């Protein structure tokens, strides 16, 4: 599936996230980017100075919900997720990003 190509007739969900735990030093942003690209979700992800991972996802509601589950429970190999917070959850009429990128 092309990145940011929402499933037909499914609402587009936009969600900001922050993942807490041992999530830096284990390629977490790379795994988030790769999985989101596979699912057709666009947005961005980055490490924070607080030791967390933060980002924003936009895509078909069911796929974004699948990704929120991954962020909350699975994560990258070697990570240990304590918890994940989701904010600014809203339905949008179109995606605002051309792809899914790692920000620095």
Biopython code that builds the backbone (N, CA, C, O; Angstrom):
import numpy as np
from Bio.PDB.StructureBuilder import StructureBuilder

atoms = [
    (1, "UNK", "N", (0.844, -1.179, 0.000)),
    (1, "UNK", "CA", (0.000, 0.000, 0.000)),
    (1, "UNK", "C", (0.884, 1.234, 0.000)),
    (1, "UNK", "O", (1.879, 1.289, 0.723)),
    (2, "UNK", "N", (0.530, 2.214, -0.799)),
    (2, "UNK", "CA", (1.291, 3.449, -0.859)),
    (2, "UNK", "C", (1.138, 4.205, 0.456)),
    (2, "UNK", "O", (0.086, 4.164, 1.094)),
    (3, "UNK", "N", (2.188, 4.885, 0.842)),
    (3, "UNK", "CA", (2.128, 5.665, 2.066)),
    (3, "UNK", "C", (1.056, 6.732, 1.937)),
    (3, "UNK", "O", (0.950, 7.399, 0.908)),
    (4, "UNK", "N", (0.287, 6.884, 2.958)),
    (4, "UNK", "CA", (-0.745, 7.914, 3.045)),
    (4, "UNK", "C", (-1.861, 7.710, 2.040)),
    (4, "UNK", "O", (-2.506, 8.674, 1.626)),
    (5, "UNK", "N", (-2.093, 6.495, 1.649)),
    (5, "UNK", "CA", (-3.189, 6.181, 0.740)),
    (5, "UNK", "C", (-4.279, 5.519, 1.572)),
    (5, "UNK", "O", (-4.301, 4.293, 1.689)),
    (6, "UNK", "N", (-5.201, 6.317, 2.162)),
    (6, "UNK", "CA", (-6.202, 5.755, 3.072)),
    (6, "UNK", "C", (-7.086, 4.717, 2.400)),
    (6, "UNK", "O", (-7.354, 4.786, 1.200)),
    (7, "UNK", "N", (-7.529, 3.761, 3.194)),
    (7, "UNK", "CA", (-8.452, 2.757, 2.684)),
    (7, "UNK", "C", (-9.740, 3.437, 2.252)),
    (7, "UNK", "O", (-10.210, 4.370, 2.903)),
    (8, "UNK", "N", (-10.295, 2.972, 1.172)),
    (8, "UNK", "CA", (-11.513, 3.563, 0.634)),
    (8, "UNK", "C", (-12.643, 3.516, 1.668)),
    (8, "UNK", "O", (-12.831, 2.515, 2.359)),
    (9, "UNK", "N", (-13.378, 4.605, 1.756)),
    (9, "UNK", "CA", (-14.559, 4.718, 2.616)),
    (9, "UNK", "C", (-14.252, 4.561, 4.104)),
    (9, "UNK", "O", (-15.157, 4.281, 4.890)),
    (10, "UNK", "N", (-12.998, 4.736, 4.504)),
    (10, "UNK", "CA", (-12.684, 4.664, 5.929)),
    (10, "UNK", "C", (-12.203, 6.033, 6.389)),
    (10, "UNK", "O", (-11.392, 6.659, 5.706)),
    (11, "UNK", "N", (-12.689, 6.511, 7.538)),
    (11, "UNK", "CA", (-12.270, 7.831, 8.033)),
    (11, "UNK", "C", (-10.759, 7.896, 8.246)),
    (11, "UNK", "O", (-10.122, 6.892, 8.563)),
    (12, "UNK", "N", (-10.199, 9.084, 8.069)),
    (12, "UNK", "CA", (-8.775, 9.321, 8.304)),
    (12, "UNK", "C", (-8.616, 9.823, 9.733)),
    (12, "UNK", "O", (-9.227, 10.814, 10.135)),
    (13, "UNK", "N", (-7.782, 9.118, 10.491)),
    (13, "UNK", "CA", (-7.549, 9.456, 11.887)),
    (13, "UNK", "C", (-6.169, 10.085, 12.027)),
    (13, "UNK", "O", (-5.202, 9.627, 11.419)),
    (14, "UNK", "N", (-6.089, 11.130, 12.827)),
    (14, "UNK", "CA", (-4.832, 11.796, 13.137)),
    (14, "UNK", "C", (-4.596, 11.664, 14.638)),
    (14, "UNK", "O", (-5.479, 11.982, 15.435)),
    (15, "UNK", "N", (-3.414, 11.197, 15.027)),
    (15, "UNK", "CA", (-3.101, 10.933, 16.435)),
    (15, "UNK", "C", (-1.662, 11.348, 16.719)),
    (15, "UNK", "O", (-0.749, 11.011, 15.966)),
    (16, "UNK", "N", (-1.471, 12.076, 17.807)),
    (16, "UNK", "CA", (-0.124, 12.349, 18.304)),
    (16, "UNK", "C", (0.175, 11.348, 19.417)),
    (16, "UNK", "O", (-0.724, 10.943, 20.154)),
    (17, "UNK", "N", (1.448, 10.949, 19.535)),
    (17, "UNK", "CA", (1.798, 9.939, 20.533)),
    (17, "UNK", "C", (3.123, 10.256, 21.198)),
    (17, "UNK", "O", (3.974, 10.947, 20.640)),
    (18, "UNK", "N", (3.277, 9.725, 22.421)),
    (18, "UNK", "CA", (4.555, 9.758, 23.125)),
    (18, "UNK", "C", (4.714, 8.430, 23.844)),
    (18, "UNK", "O", (3.844, 8.008, 24.606)),
    (19, "UNK", "N", (5.853, 7.772, 23.587)),
    (19, "UNK", "CA", (6.110, 6.454, 24.152)),
    (19, "UNK", "C", (7.161, 6.594, 25.250)),
    (19, "UNK", "O", (8.221, 7.185, 25.044)),
    (20, "UNK", "N", (6.844, 6.034, 26.429)),
    (20, "UNK", "CA", (7.713, 6.111, 27.600)),
    (20, "UNK", "C", (8.276, 4.734, 27.912)),
    (20, "UNK", "O", (7.627, 3.719, 27.662)),
    (21, "UNK", "N", (9.482, 4.704, 28.456)),
    (21, "UNK", "CA", (10.138, 3.453, 28.821)),
    (21, "UNK", "C", (11.545, 3.426, 28.266)),
    (21, "UNK", "O", (12.138, 4.475, 28.012)),
    (22, "UNK", "N", (12.076, 2.244, 28.078)),
    (22, "UNK", "CA", (13.400, 2.098, 27.450)),
    (22, "UNK", "C", (13.147, 2.010, 25.943)),
    (22, "UNK", "O", (13.016, 0.926, 25.375)),
    (23, "UNK", "N", (13.084, 3.177, 25.324)),
    (23, "UNK", "CA", (12.712, 3.228, 23.910)),
    (23, "UNK", "C", (13.763, 3.911, 23.043)),
    (23, "UNK", "O", (13.622, 3.961, 21.821)),
    (24, "UNK", "N", (14.813, 4.436, 23.662)),
    (24, "UNK", "CA", (15.901, 5.006, 22.868)),
    (24, "UNK", "C", (17.079, 4.054, 22.887)),
    (24, "UNK", "O", (17.289, 3.318, 23.852)),
    (25, "UNK", "N", (17.846, 4.078, 21.803)),
    (25, "UNK", "CA", (18.999, 3.187, 21.692)),
    (25, "UNK", "C", (18.628, 1.806, 21.180)),
    (25, "UNK", "O", (19.442, 0.884, 21.246)),
    (26, "UNK", "N", (17.403, 1.646, 20.667)),
    (26, "UNK", "CA", (16.965, 0.344, 20.143)),
    (26, "UNK", "C", (16.237, 0.525, 18.800)),
    (26, "UNK", "O", (15.355, -0.257, 18.445)),
    (27, "UNK", "N", (16.624, 1.562, 18.074)),
    (27, "UNK", "CA", (16.100, 1.811, 16.724)),
    (27, "UNK", "C", (14.578, 1.961, 16.671)),
    (27, "UNK", "O", (13.955, 1.659, 15.653)),
    (28, "UNK", "N", (13.988, 2.427, 17.765)),
    (28, "UNK", "CA", (12.528, 2.550, 17.840)),
    (28, "UNK", "C", (11.969, 3.416, 16.701)),
    (28, "UNK", "O", (11.020, 2.999, 16.036)),
    (29, "UNK", "N", (12.541, 4.630, 16.456)),
    (29, "UNK", "CA", (11.988, 5.443, 15.361)),
    (29, "UNK", "C", (12.043, 4.747, 13.998)),
    (29, "UNK", "O", (11.125, 4.885, 13.190)),
    (30, "UNK", "N", (13.124, 3.999, 13.747)),
    (30, "UNK", "CA", (13.236, 3.279, 12.476)),
    (30, "UNK", "C", (12.122, 2.246, 12.337)),
    (30, "UNK", "O", (11.516, 2.119, 11.273)),
    (31, "UNK", "N", (11.856, 1.516, 13.403)),
    (31, "UNK", "CA", (10.785, 0.513, 13.354)),
    (31, "UNK", "C", (9.422, 1.165, 13.174)),
    (31, "UNK", "O", (8.582, 0.658, 12.430)),
    (32, "UNK", "N", (9.198, 2.300, 13.860)),
    (32, "UNK", "CA", (7.931, 3.023, 13.697)),
    (32, "UNK", "C", (7.777, 3.460, 12.247)),
    (32, "UNK", "O", (6.730, 3.244, 11.637)),
    (33, "UNK", "N", (8.821, 4.075, 11.694)),
    (33, "UNK", "CA", (8.762, 4.531, 10.297)),
    (33, "UNK", "C", (8.496, 3.382, 9.340)),
    (33, "UNK", "O", (7.617, 3.473, 8.484)),
    (34, "UNK", "N", (9.248, 2.308, 9.483)),
    (34, "UNK", "CA", (9.108, 1.187, 8.556)),
    (34, "UNK", "C", (7.709, 0.573, 8.630)),
    (34, "UNK", "O", (7.113, 0.269, 7.597)),
    (35, "UNK", "N", (7.188, 0.390, 9.829)),
    (35, "UNK", "CA", (5.863, -0.205, 9.985)),
    (35, "UNK", "C", (4.777, 0.729, 9.448)),
    (35, "UNK", "O", (3.845, 0.286, 8.778)),
    (36, "UNK", "N", (4.906, 2.019, 9.748)),
    (36, "UNK", "CA", (3.916, 2.970, 9.238)),
    (36, "UNK", "C", (3.942, 3.020, 7.708)),
    (36, "UNK", "O", (2.890, 3.115, 7.076)),
    (37, "UNK", "N", (5.120, 2.958, 7.117)),
    (37, "UNK", "CA", (5.206, 2.941, 5.656)),
    (37, "UNK", "C", (4.547, 1.688, 5.088)),
    (37, "UNK", "O", (3.861, 1.759, 4.068)),
    (38, "UNK", "N", (4.746, 0.548, 5.734)),
    (38, "UNK", "CA", (4.103, -0.695, 5.285)),
    (38, "UNK", "C", (2.589, -0.602, 5.373)),
    (38, "UNK", "O", (1.881, -1.131, 4.516)),
    (39, "UNK", "N", (2.085, 0.072, 6.413)),
    (39, "UNK", "CA", (0.639, 0.167, 6.633)),
    (39, "UNK", "C", (-0.008, 1.288, 5.810)),
    (39, "UNK", "O", (-1.233, 1.338, 5.699)),
    (40, "UNK", "N", (0.796, 2.180, 5.237)),
    (40, "UNK", "CA", (0.233, 3.297, 4.499)),
    (40, "UNK", "C", (-0.151, 4.465, 5.389)),
    (40, "UNK", "O", (-1.048, 5.238, 5.053)),
    (41, "UNK", "N", (0.528, 4.598, 6.529)),
    (41, "UNK", "CA", (0.297, 5.697, 7.467)),
    (41, "UNK", "C", (1.381, 6.738, 7.229)),
    (41, "UNK", "O", (2.540, 6.392, 7.002)),
    (42, "UNK", "N", (1.006, 8.018, 7.280)),
    (42, "UNK", "CA", (2.021, 9.052, 7.127)),
    (42, "UNK", "C", (2.133, 9.860, 8.404)),
    (42, "UNK", "O", (1.283, 9.764, 9.289)),
    (43, "UNK", "N", (3.191, 10.658, 8.495)),
    (43, "UNK", "CA", (3.443, 11.458, 9.681)),
    (43, "UNK", "C", (4.924, 11.520, 9.974)),
    (43, "UNK", "O", (5.748, 11.582, 9.062)),
    (44, "UNK", "N", (5.259, 11.503, 11.261)),
    (44, "UNK", "CA", (6.664, 11.614, 11.653)),
    (44, "UNK", "C", (6.885, 11.018, 13.050)),
    (44, "UNK", "O", (5.937, 10.788, 13.802)),
    (45, "UNK", "N", (8.168, 10.774, 13.377)),
    (45, "UNK", "CA", (8.568, 10.243, 14.678)),
    (45, "UNK", "C", (9.950, 10.783, 15.010)),
    (45, "UNK", "O", (10.755, 11.026, 14.111)),
    (46, "UNK", "N", (10.235, 10.975, 16.312)),
    (46, "UNK", "CA", (11.576, 11.411, 16.703)),
    (46, "UNK", "C", (11.848, 11.085, 18.166)),
    (46, "UNK", "O", (10.928, 10.869, 18.955)),
    (47, "UNK", "N", (13.139, 11.054, 18.508)),
    (47, "UNK", "CA", (13.581, 10.943, 19.892)),
    (47, "UNK", "C", (13.414, 12.305, 20.555)),
    (47, "UNK", "O", (13.537, 13.339, 19.897)),
    (48, "UNK", "N", (13.133, 12.307, 21.854)),
    (48, "UNK", "CA", (13.081, 13.571, 22.593)),
    (48, "UNK", "C", (14.246, 13.638, 23.567)),
    (48, "UNK", "O", (14.890, 12.628, 23.852)),
    (49, "UNK", "N", (14.507, 14.821, 24.067)),
    (49, "UNK", "CA", (15.566, 14.999, 25.065)),
    (49, "UNK", "C", (15.173, 14.392, 26.403)),
    (49, "UNK", "O", (16.030, 14.198, 27.266)),
    (50, "UNK", "N", (13.883, 14.087, 26.592)),
    (50, "UNK", "CA", (13.387, 13.486, 27.842)),
    (50, "UNK", "C", (13.544, 11.958, 27.842)),
    (50, "UNK", "O", (13.186, 11.300, 28.819)),
    (51, "UNK", "N", (14.074, 11.398, 26.756)),
    (51, "UNK", "CA", (14.254, 9.953, 26.698)),
    (51, "UNK", "C", (13.027, 9.202, 26.188)),
    (51, "UNK", "O", (12.940, 7.981, 26.324)),
    (52, "UNK", "N", (12.080, 9.932, 25.602)),
    (52, "UNK", "CA", (10.878, 9.309, 25.057)),
    (52, "UNK", "C", (10.924, 9.355, 23.530)),
    (52, "UNK", "O", (11.842, 9.923, 22.938)),
    (53, "UNK", "N", (9.930, 8.753, 22.916)),
    (53, "UNK", "CA", (9.728, 8.832, 21.469)),
    (53, "UNK", "C", (8.404, 9.554, 21.259)),
    (53, "UNK", "O", (7.411, 9.221, 21.905)),
    (54, "UNK", "N", (8.377, 10.528, 20.373)),
    (54, "UNK", "CA", (7.148, 11.252, 20.092)),
    (54, "UNK", "C", (6.905, 11.295, 18.594)),
    (54, "UNK", "O", (7.833, 11.146, 17.798)),
    (55, "UNK", "N", (5.654, 11.499, 18.217)),
    (55, "UNK", "CA", (5.353, 11.572, 16.800)),
    (55, "UNK", "C", (3.895, 11.834, 16.524)),
    (55, "UNK", "O", (3.097, 12.069, 17.432)),
    (56, "UNK", "N", (3.563, 11.786, 15.242)),
    (56, "UNK", "CA", (2.198, 11.998, 14.791)),
    (56, "UNK", "C", (1.924, 11.061, 13.638)),
    (56, "UNK", "O", (2.748, 10.910, 12.736)),
    (57, "UNK", "N", (0.748, 10.424, 13.671)),
    (57, "UNK", "CA", (0.343, 9.489, 12.612)),
    (57, "UNK", "C", (-0.974, 9.944, 12.009)),
    (57, "UNK", "O", (-1.852, 10.446, 12.711)),
    (58, "UNK", "N", (-1.102, 9.764, 10.700)),
    (58, "UNK", "CA", (-2.363, 10.024, 10.014)),
    (58, "UNK", "C", (-2.577, 8.921, 8.984)),
    (58, "UNK", "O", (-1.675, 8.571, 8.223)),
    (59, "UNK", "N", (-3.785, 8.385, 8.979)),
    (59, "UNK", "CA", (-4.105, 7.339, 8.017)),
    (59, "UNK", "C", (-5.465, 6.746, 8.308)),
    (59, "UNK", "O", (-6.213, 7.251, 9.144)),
    (60, "UNK", "N", (-5.777, 5.674, 7.613)),
    (60, "UNK", "CA", (-7.055, 4.995, 7.819)),
    (60, "UNK", "C", (-7.219, 4.615, 9.278)),
    (60, "UNK", "O", (-6.282, 4.140, 9.920)),
    (61, "UNK", "N", (-8.418, 4.828, 9.793)),
    (61, "UNK", "CA", (-8.681, 4.634, 11.218)),
    (61, "UNK", "C", (-8.245, 3.258, 11.722)),
    (61, "UNK", "O", (-7.597, 3.167, 12.765)),
    (62, "UNK", "N", (-8.583, 2.203, 11.011)),
    (62, "UNK", "CA", (-8.240, 0.854, 11.482)),
    (62, "UNK", "C", (-6.732, 0.629, 11.507)),
    (62, "UNK", "O", (-6.229, -0.068, 12.389)),
    (63, "UNK", "N", (-6.012, 1.201, 10.565)),
    (63, "UNK", "CA", (-4.564, 1.018, 10.519)),
    (63, "UNK", "C", (-3.869, 1.845, 11.602)),
    (63, "UNK", "O", (-2.906, 1.384, 12.215)),
    (64, "UNK", "N", (-4.355, 3.061, 11.834)),
    (64, "UNK", "CA", (-3.791, 3.876, 12.909)),
    (64, "UNK", "C", (-4.053, 3.199, 14.255)),
    (64, "UNK", "O", (-3.183, 3.197, 15.126)),
    (65, "UNK", "N", (-5.239, 2.628, 14.431)),
    (65, "UNK", "CA", (-5.534, 1.911, 15.674)),
    (65, "UNK", "C", (-4.620, 0.694, 15.828)),
    (65, "UNK", "O", (-4.196, 0.378, 16.940)),
    (66, "UNK", "N", (-4.315, 0.015, 14.733)),
    (66, "UNK", "CA", (-3.375, -1.113, 14.775)),
    (66, "UNK", "C", (-1.996, -0.623, 15.226)),
    (66, "UNK", "O", (-1.323, -1.289, 16.012)),
    (67, "UNK", "N", (-1.585, 0.531, 14.728)),
    (67, "UNK", "CA", (-0.282, 1.084, 15.087)),
    (67, "UNK", "C", (-0.263, 1.559, 16.536)),
    (67, "UNK", "O", (0.766, 1.442, 17.202)),
    (68, "UNK", "N", (-1.374, 2.091, 17.041)),
    (68, "UNK", "CA", (-1.405, 2.511, 18.448)),
    (68, "UNK", "C", (-1.232, 1.303, 19.366)),
    (68, "UNK", "O", (-0.607, 1.405, 20.422)),
    (69, "UNK", "N", (-1.779, 0.175, 18.967)),
    (69, "UNK", "CA", (-1.608, -1.056, 19.752)),
    (69, "UNK", "C", (-0.138, -1.472, 19.773)),
    (69, "UNK", "O", (0.387, -1.842, 20.823)),
    (70, "UNK", "N", (0.523, -1.414, 18.627)),
    (70, "UNK", "CA", (1.945, -1.760, 18.521)),
    (70, "UNK", "C", (2.775, -0.838, 19.402)),
    (70, "UNK", "O", (3.662, -1.294, 20.124)),
    (71, "UNK", "N", (2.483, 0.478, 19.342)),
    (71, "UNK", "CA", (3.234, 1.448, 20.129)),
    (71, "UNK", "C", (3.045, 1.231, 21.628)),
    (71, "UNK", "O", (3.950, 1.510, 22.415)),
    (72, "UNK", "N", (1.885, 0.739, 22.024)),
    (72, "UNK", "CA", (1.568, 0.559, 23.445)),
    (72, "UNK", "C", (2.106, -0.732, 24.025)),
    (72, "UNK", "O", (2.384, -0.800, 25.222)),
    (73, "UNK", "N", (2.259, -1.762, 23.199)),
    (73, "UNK", "CA", (2.545, -3.084, 23.741)),
    (73, "UNK", "C", (3.775, -3.777, 23.164)),
    (73, "UNK", "O", (4.436, -4.539, 23.870)),
    (74, "UNK", "N", (4.092, -3.531, 21.906)),
    (74, "UNK", "CA", (5.139, -4.323, 21.265)),
    (74, "UNK", "C", (6.451, -3.565, 21.137)),
    (74, "UNK", "O", (7.433, -3.906, 21.797)),
    (75, "UNK", "N", (6.474, -2.554, 20.301)),
    (75, "UNK", "CA", (7.681, -1.763, 20.105)),
    (75, "UNK", "C", (8.773, -2.503, 19.373)),
    (75, "UNK", "O", (8.579, -3.622, 18.897)),
    (76, "UNK", "N", (9.929, -1.864, 19.287)),
    (76, "UNK", "CA", (11.060, -2.455, 18.570)),
    (76, "UNK", "C", (11.746, -3.506, 19.442)),
    (76, "UNK", "O", (11.605, -3.494, 20.665)),
    (77, "UNK", "N", (12.491, -4.418, 18.803)),
    (77, "UNK", "CA", (13.234, -5.410, 19.592)),
    (77, "UNK", "C", (14.185, -4.699, 20.568)),
    (77, "UNK", "O", (14.894, -3.768, 20.187)),
    (78, "UNK", "N", (14.189, -5.137, 21.797)),
    (78, "UNK", "CA", (15.058, -4.539, 22.808)),
    (78, "UNK", "C", (14.421, -3.398, 23.578)),
    (78, "UNK", "O", (14.960, -2.956, 24.592)),
    (79, "UNK", "N", (13.276, -2.914, 23.105)),
    (79, "UNK", "CA", (12.610, -1.828, 23.839)),
    (79, "UNK", "C", (11.787, -2.410, 24.986)),
    (79, "UNK", "O", (11.409, -3.582, 24.972)),
    (80, "UNK", "N", (11.524, -1.571, 25.964)),
    (80, "UNK", "CA", (10.644, -1.936, 27.077)),
    (80, "UNK", "C", (9.686, -0.768, 27.279)),
    (80, "UNK", "O", (10.053, 0.255, 27.857)),
    (81, "UNK", "N", (8.464, -0.928, 26.802)),
    (81, "UNK", "CA", (7.487, 0.148, 26.855)),
    (81, "UNK", "C", (6.847, 0.189, 28.234)),
    (81, "UNK", "O", (6.303, -0.808, 28.709)),
    (82, "UNK", "N", (6.916, 1.346, 28.868)),
    (82, "UNK", "CA", (6.235, 1.544, 30.152)),
    (82, "UNK", "C", (4.781, 1.917, 29.889)),
    (82, "UNK", "O", (3.863, 1.289, 30.416)),
    (83, "UNK", "N", (4.584, 2.939, 29.072)),
    (83, "UNK", "CA", (3.245, 3.307, 28.634)),
    (83, "UNK", "C", (3.336, 4.248, 27.439)),
    (83, "UNK", "O", (4.407, 4.764, 27.120)),
    (84, "UNK", "N", (2.215, 4.461, 26.793)),
    (84, "UNK", "CA", (2.151, 5.342, 25.637)),
    (84, "UNK", "C", (0.950, 6.263, 25.809)),
    (84, "UNK", "O", (-0.145, 5.817, 26.152)),
    (85, "UNK", "N", (1.168, 7.547, 25.567)),
    (85, "UNK", "CA", (0.088, 8.518, 25.662)),
    (85, "UNK", "C", (-0.307, 8.968, 24.261)),
    (85, "UNK", "O", (0.548, 9.246, 23.421)),
    (86, "UNK", "N", (-1.615, 9.036, 24.021)),
    (86, "UNK", "CA", (-2.144, 9.484, 22.735)),
    (86, "UNK", "C", (-2.948, 10.751, 22.957)),
    (86, "UNK", "O", (-3.814, 10.799, 23.830)),
    (87, "UNK", "N", (-2.662, 11.780, 22.167)),
    (87, "UNK", "CA", (-3.323, 13.072, 22.316)),
    (87, "UNK", "C", (-3.743, 13.605, 20.957)),
    (87, "UNK", "O", (-3.349, 13.085, 19.913)),
    (88, "UNK", "N", (-4.554, 14.658, 20.997)),
    (88, "UNK", "CA", (-5.031, 15.323, 19.774)),
    (88, "UNK", "C", (-5.565, 14.321, 18.755)),
    (88, "UNK", "O", (-5.231, 14.376, 17.572)),
    (89, "UNK", "N", (-6.394, 13.414, 19.235)),
    (89, "UNK", "CA", (-6.999, 12.392, 18.371)),
    (89, "UNK", "C", (-8.187, 13.027, 17.660)),
    (89, "UNK", "O", (-9.131, 13.490, 18.301)),
    (90, "UNK", "N", (-8.135, 13.045, 16.338)),
    (90, "UNK", "CA", (-9.217, 13.663, 15.582)),
    (90, "UNK", "C", (-9.335, 13.064, 14.190)),
    (90, "UNK", "O", (-8.368, 12.540, 13.636)),
    (91, "UNK", "N", (-10.526, 13.149, 13.642)),
    (91, "UNK", "CA", (-10.736, 12.759, 12.252)),
    (91, "UNK", "C", (-10.426, 13.971, 11.380)),
    (91, "UNK", "O", (-10.830, 15.090, 11.696)),
    (92, "UNK", "N", (-9.713, 13.745, 10.293)),
    (92, "UNK", "CA", (-9.361, 14.816, 9.362)),
    (92, "UNK", "C", (-9.866, 14.452, 7.972)),
    (92, "UNK", "O", (-10.144, 13.288, 7.683)),
    (93, "UNK", "N", (-9.981, 15.461, 7.120)),
    (93, "UNK", "CA", (-10.496, 15.216, 5.773)),
    (93, "UNK", "C", (-9.417, 14.721, 4.822)),
    (93, "UNK", "O", (-9.710, 14.045, 3.837)),
    (94, "UNK", "N", (-8.150, 15.065, 5.126)),
    (94, "UNK", "CA", (-7.045, 14.566, 4.305)),
    (94, "UNK", "C", (-5.768, 14.556, 5.131)),
    (94, "UNK", "O", (-5.660, 15.253, 6.140)),
    (95, "UNK", "N", (-4.810, 13.764, 4.693)),
    (95, "UNK", "CA", (-3.543, 13.670, 5.421)),
    (95, "UNK", "C", (-2.703, 14.921, 5.164)),
    (95, "UNK", "O", (-2.791, 15.528, 4.096)),
    (96, "UNK", "N", (-1.909, 15.292, 6.127)),
    (96, "UNK", "CA", (-1.112, 16.506, 6.028)),
    (96, "UNK", "C", (0.372, 16.270, 5.800)),
    (96, "UNK", "O", (1.166, 17.206, 5.894)),
    (97, "UNK", "N", (0.759, 15.038, 5.503)),
    (97, "UNK", "CA", (2.174, 14.709, 5.308)),
    (97, "UNK", "C", (2.322, 13.873, 4.045)),
    (97, "UNK", "O", (1.448, 13.065, 3.730)),
    (98, "UNK", "N", (3.428, 14.062, 3.314)),
    (98, "UNK", "CA", (3.606, 13.305, 2.065)),
    (98, "UNK", "C", (4.083, 11.869, 2.289)),
    (98, "UNK", "O", (3.963, 11.028, 1.398)),
    (99, "UNK", "N", (4.627, 11.586, 3.489)),
    (99, "UNK", "CA", (5.172, 10.255, 3.776)),
    (99, "UNK", "C", (5.312, 10.118, 5.285)),
    (99, "UNK", "O", (4.767, 10.922, 6.041)),
    (100, "UNK", "N", (6.043, 9.100, 5.719)),
    (100, "UNK", "CA", (6.341, 8.962, 7.151)),
    (100, "UNK", "C", (7.850, 9.121, 7.309)),
    (100, "UNK", "O", (8.623, 8.399, 6.680)),
    (101, "UNK", "N", (8.265, 10.060, 8.143)),
    (101, "UNK", "CA", (9.682, 10.402, 8.246)),
    (101, "UNK", "C", (10.165, 10.381, 9.693)),
    (101, "UNK", "O", (9.393, 10.555, 10.635)),
    (102, "UNK", "N", (11.462, 10.164, 9.831)),
    (102, "UNK", "CA", (12.124, 10.316, 11.132)),
    (102, "UNK", "C", (12.630, 11.739, 11.189)),
    (102, "UNK", "O", (13.331, 12.192, 10.285)),
    (103, "UNK", "N", (12.278, 12.442, 12.246)),
    (103, "UNK", "CA", (12.756, 13.819, 12.426)),
    (103, "UNK", "C", (13.911, 13.819, 13.423)),
    (103, "UNK", "O", (13.996, 12.961, 14.302)),
    (104, "UNK", "N", (14.793, 14.795, 13.266)),
    (104, "UNK", "CA", (15.958, 14.907, 14.142)),
    (104, "UNK", "C", (15.978, 16.239, 14.857)),
    (104, "UNK", "O", (16.891, 16.507, 15.638)),
]
sb = StructureBuilder()
sb.init_structure("model")
sb.init_model(0)
sb.init_chain("A")
sb.init_seg("    ")
for serial, (resi, resn, name, xyz) in enumerate(atoms, 1):
    if name == "N":
        sb.init_residue(resn, " ", resi, " ")
    sb.init_atom(name, np.array(xyz, "f"), 0.0, 1.0, " ", f" {name:<3s}", serial, name[0])
structure = sb.get_structure()
